[in-house]
């Protein structure tokens, strides 16, 4: 808080309070917290079910309906988002790692490719045919990729 006096001081305090209000509202921006499942524009899917997403991410479905290979992406450095995504699919991150390790060792597939951050993931998906991944909704550029679905915030269901 500023140490101004009289009317100027009141103005400074009001400005500080207004700034805090803006920051608080900005921190509660719904799209910033929502996770979107995004894919390359040419992916022949519009709104996959939770089960279909799980089948893609476990490797049970490895090609799109147009015959193109499904290219999966995951985030290397965002455990919180990865956990929320896999929770939505009904699995834990460690369970998904176990599934992919088993598939890799049996020669049935490879784990998702890892992006260092959401910006890299979104950029790569926009340029890679057949690709799918997840990122915060506010980073999904609908001109460069498809937003297949927005994962509901579990806190809103309480």
C-alpha positions as CSV (number, residue, x, y, z in Angstrom):
1,X,0.0,0.0,0.0
2,X,1.3,3.5,-0.7
3,X,2.2,5.9,1.9
4,X,0.5,8.9,0.2
5,X,-1.5,11.4,2.3
6,X,-5.1,12.7,2.0
7,X,-7.0,12.5,-1.3
8,X,-3.9,11.3,-3.2
9,X,-3.5,8.6,-0.6
10,X,-7.1,7.5,-1.0
11,X,-6.7,7.4,-4.8
12,X,-3.5,5.2,-4.4
13,X,-5.3,2.8,-2.0
14,X,-8.3,2.6,-4.4
15,X,-6.0,2.0,-7.3
16,X,-4.2,-0.7,-5.4
17,X,-7.5,-2.3,-4.5
18,X,-8.7,-2.1,-8.0
19,X,-5.4,-3.7,-9.2
20,X,-5.8,-6.5,-6.7
21,X,-9.4,-7.1,-8.0
22,X,-8.2,-7.3,-11.6
23,X,-5.5,-9.7,-10.6
24,X,-8.0,-11.9,-8.7
25,X,-10.4,-11.9,-11.6
26,X,-7.6,-12.7,-14.0
27,X,-6.6,-15.5,-11.8
28,X,-10.1,-17.0,-12.0
29,X,-10.3,-16.8,-15.8
30,X,-12.2,-20.0,-16.7
31,X,-10.5,-20.7,-20.0
32,X,-7.0,-20.4,-18.3
33,X,-7.9,-23.4,-16.1
34,X,-9.7,-25.5,-18.6
35,X,-7.9,-28.3,-20.4
36,X,-8.7,-28.8,-24.1
37,X,-8.1,-31.9,-26.1
38,X,-6.6,-30.6,-29.4
39,X,-5.7,-32.2,-32.7
40,X,-4.4,-31.3,-36.1
41,X,-7.0,-29.7,-38.4
42,X,-7.2,-32.8,-40.7
43,X,-7.9,-35.3,-37.9
44,X,-11.3,-36.9,-38.8
45,X,-12.8,-36.6,-35.3
46,X,-14.9,-33.9,-33.9
47,X,-15.9,-34.8,-30.3
48,X,-14.5,-38.2,-29.2
49,X,-16.0,-39.9,-26.2
50,X,-14.0,-40.4,-23.1
51,X,-13.7,-44.0,-24.0
52,X,-12.3,-43.2,-27.5
53,X,-9.7,-40.8,-26.0
54,X,-8.7,-43.6,-23.6
55,X,-8.4,-46.0,-26.5
56,X,-6.2,-43.5,-28.4
57,X,-4.0,-42.9,-25.3
58,X,-3.6,-46.6,-24.4
59,X,-2.8,-47.5,-28.0
60,X,-5.9,-49.6,-28.5
61,X,-6.8,-47.4,-31.4
62,X,-3.7,-46.5,-33.5
63,X,-5.2,-45.1,-36.7
64,X,-7.8,-42.5,-37.5
65,X,-10.9,-43.5,-39.6
66,X,-9.0,-42.1,-42.7
67,X,-6.2,-44.6,-42.1
68,X,-3.7,-42.0,-40.9
69,X,-1.6,-43.0,-37.9
70,X,-2.6,-41.4,-34.5
71,X,0.3,-39.4,-33.2
72,X,0.0,-38.9,-29.4
73,X,1.5,-36.0,-27.5
74,X,1.9,-35.6,-23.8
75,X,3.6,-32.9,-21.6
76,X,7.0,-33.6,-20.1
77,X,7.0,-30.8,-17.5
78,X,3.4,-30.4,-16.4
79,X,2.4,-33.2,-14.0
80,X,-0.6,-31.3,-12.7
81,X,-2.2,-31.1,-16.2
82,X,-1.2,-34.6,-17.1
83,X,-2.8,-35.9,-13.9
84,X,-6.0,-33.9,-14.6
85,X,-6.1,-35.3,-18.2
86,X,-5.5,-38.9,-17.2
87,X,-7.9,-38.6,-14.3
88,X,-10.6,-37.6,-16.8
89,X,-9.8,-40.8,-18.7
90,X,-10.1,-42.8,-15.5
91,X,-6.4,-43.6,-15.1
92,X,-3.5,-42.4,-13.1
93,X,-0.3,-41.1,-14.7
94,X,1.6,-44.1,-13.3
95,X,-1.0,-46.6,-14.7
96,X,-0.7,-45.0,-18.1
97,X,3.1,-45.3,-17.9
98,X,2.8,-49.0,-17.1
99,X,0.4,-49.5,-20.0
100,X,2.8,-47.8,-22.4
101,X,5.8,-49.7,-21.0
102,X,4.0,-53.0,-21.6
103,X,3.1,-52.0,-25.1
104,X,6.6,-50.9,-25.9
105,X,8.2,-54.1,-24.5
106,X,5.7,-56.2,-26.5
107,X,6.4,-54.3,-29.7
108,X,2.7,-53.1,-29.9
109,X,3.4,-49.4,-29.8
110,X,5.3,-46.5,-28.4
111,X,4.4,-44.0,-25.7
112,X,3.2,-40.6,-26.5
113,X,5.8,-38.1,-27.8
114,X,6.7,-35.6,-25.1
115,X,6.6,-31.8,-25.5
116,X,8.6,-29.7,-23.2
117,X,5.8,-27.3,-22.6
118,X,2.3,-26.4,-23.9
119,X,3.5,-23.9,-26.5
120,X,5.7,-26.5,-28.1
121,X,2.9,-29.1,-27.9
122,X,0.4,-26.7,-29.6
123,X,2.9,-25.7,-32.3
124,X,3.8,-29.3,-33.0
125,X,0.2,-30.5,-33.2
126,X,-0.7,-27.7,-35.6
127,X,2.1,-28.9,-37.9
128,X,1.8,-32.7,-37.5
129,X,-1.0,-34.6,-39.4
130,X,-2.8,-37.1,-37.2
131,X,-1.6,-35.6,-34.0
132,X,-3.6,-35.2,-30.7
133,X,-2.7,-33.8,-27.3
134,X,-4.0,-31.6,-24.5
135,X,-3.3,-28.1,-23.4
136,X,-4.9,-25.2,-21.6
137,X,-7.9,-24.0,-23.7
138,X,-6.6,-20.4,-23.9
139,X,-3.5,-21.7,-25.9
140,X,-5.6,-23.6,-28.5
141,X,-5.6,-21.7,-31.7
142,X,-8.7,-22.7,-33.6
143,X,-7.2,-21.4,-36.8
144,X,-4.4,-23.9,-36.6
145,X,-5.9,-26.9,-34.9
146,X,-9.2,-28.5,-33.7
147,X,-10.4,-28.3,-30.2
148,X,-12.1,-31.7,-29.9
149,X,-13.4,-31.2,-26.4
150,X,-12.9,-29.3,-23.2
151,X,-12.5,-31.4,-20.1
152,X,-15.0,-30.4,-17.4
153,X,-13.4,-29.0,-14.2
154,X,-14.1,-31.5,-11.4
155,X,-14.3,-28.7,-8.9
156,X,-17.4,-27.4,-10.8
157,X,-19.2,-30.7,-10.1
158,X,-18.9,-30.3,-6.3
